[in-house]
Amino acid sequence: MDIKASLEKSKKRKLKWLPYVTLSIVFILVIYLIQHKEPNLYFDELRLATVQKGDLELSVSGYGQLRSKFRRQITTGFSAQVAEVVHLPGSRVEKETIILRLSNPELEQQLNRERLALGRQKANLEALKLSQRNDELTTQGEITLLHSELESARLREQAERQLVKKGIVSALDHKSSQLRVSQLEQRLAFSKQRFEQQKALHVRRVQIEQELLSEYQLSYLAAQEAVEQLQVRAGISGMLQELHVDQGQTIERGQLLALVGSEKHLLADLMVPERDASQILIGQKGVINTFSGYVDARVTRIVPVVREGRIEIEMELLGELPANARPALTIEGKIVTTVKHEALFVQTPQAASAHKSAQLFVFNRANYSLVQKKFQFGSMAGNVIEILSDAQVGDQVVVSDIDEIKHLKTVPIKN
């Protein structure tokens, strides 16, 4: 009795699992039929790319922004108060454009004092020159008078010389006349020597006064320049990029007031992945995309600091800038690192990755079918990828995603 009941229970247990087993077999059979069912692929549904041969430019891409090549940080050399803000950031300015007007009464008072001191020194110099001229004229008059007396004495001595021989004039009187001529000659020579020394002394005194005048002029110019700096000018042509003060604010010596940068002479700061930076060298060419146009560029500096996995590359822009180019504009760019000649390449398929292999379908025009083939890929260059395996120029490769047939080796195509 117990054996019979046990057999019945075992039979019921087997019947209970029978539907599940049957369902599993049916499911596996359906999957098998689906996978081995001949797909319905039409030629117009395929996206094909042709294998080409030529020069392949390998590049490194990145993003960043433009900045001014020439920048001027404006500071102040004295304490002052902002009287007026004339221009705000974003304004286009020229070299002499006034950005701020400052106020400092002490500087203006100092300028007036220096102006008066300079005027006094100029007057002193002119008075000295007039006094020296008067002394020189007096001395020249004395020399002229001595010349006259000497000529008169010489004439008298010459006349007495003849009269002495005739006994009309005594020898003593003649000796007296000769002595007077000698004395006048000595006085004249001494006066001329004193006159030359006097002129040299006058020249030196004028030089000293002119040196003092130069010092006063420098002090005046420094005070004048300080007052002129109350009108804060751009200094270069470009754009006012930053303004660090407000109207009414008191500023201290050395404080940063504003930043002006060139608008037409720009540099690009491109951030590229650290793993690709080793391929970049100074002097390599590239292209910058401002999203309104393209401009050629050249690498001028590589910043040796890693920030968030990227390295900054400075590039100088060459040629005419796009219309929207301006400082702080967000950009994209690429740097050409290598040019491979006679390289095979194709538009990058969805299943392809650089320096890896992939199974792709190649269109066989002879029997109008797709044939699966293994490709070995090299470097990527933009939207194309280098082919290292034995491919033929003109081969048409399926670049679209067709996962439903990837398990097949050959797939017929319907026209």
Secondary structure, DSSP 8 states (H G I E B T S, - for coil): -HHHHHHHHHHHHHHHHHHHHHHHHHHHHHHHHHHTS----BGGG--EEE-EEEEEEEEEEEEEEEEESSEEEEE-SS-EEEEEE---TT-EE-TT-EEEEEE-HHHHHHHHHHHHHHHHHHHHHHHHHHHHHHHHHHHHHHHHHHHHHHHHHHHHHHHHHHHHHHTSS-HHHHHHHHHHHHHHHHHHHHHHHHHHHHHHHHHHHHHHHHHHHHHHHHHHHHHHHHHHTTEEE--SSEEEEEE---TT-EE-TT-EEEEEE-SSSEEEEEEEEHHHHTT--TT-EEEEE-SS-EEEEEEEEEEEEEETTEEEEEEEEES---TT--TT-EEEEEEEEEEEEEEEEEE--TT--TT-EEEEEEEETTTTEEEEEEEEEEEEETTEEEE-SS--TT-EEE-S--GGGTT-SEEE-B-
